[in-house]
Amino acid sequence: MNTEILIDVWQRLLADPGKSWVLFEHGTCVVLTAPEGELAEQATDLLKKFGPAHAGSSAGDFGVIDLKDVEGWVVTGHHNDVLT
């Protein structure tokens, strides 16, 4: 996975200056709508609170968004601000 390409794509998709985001090693992006303090810690806490995903639970549901401005798709899940 090319991290530089992912960063470029997320920067184009998430251009709202009022939001911050954290990109994790395997491509998961956590959008922080009320960023404060250590962003990576805030994003990790959000992942801990809303994970792990188990089959058959609402946390295991996902959707796919076909992107118009960049090549690829975004996978959505249980929390609107956790994307892959």
Order of alpha helices (4+ residues) and beta strands (2+ residues): alpha-beta-beta-alpha-beta-beta-beta
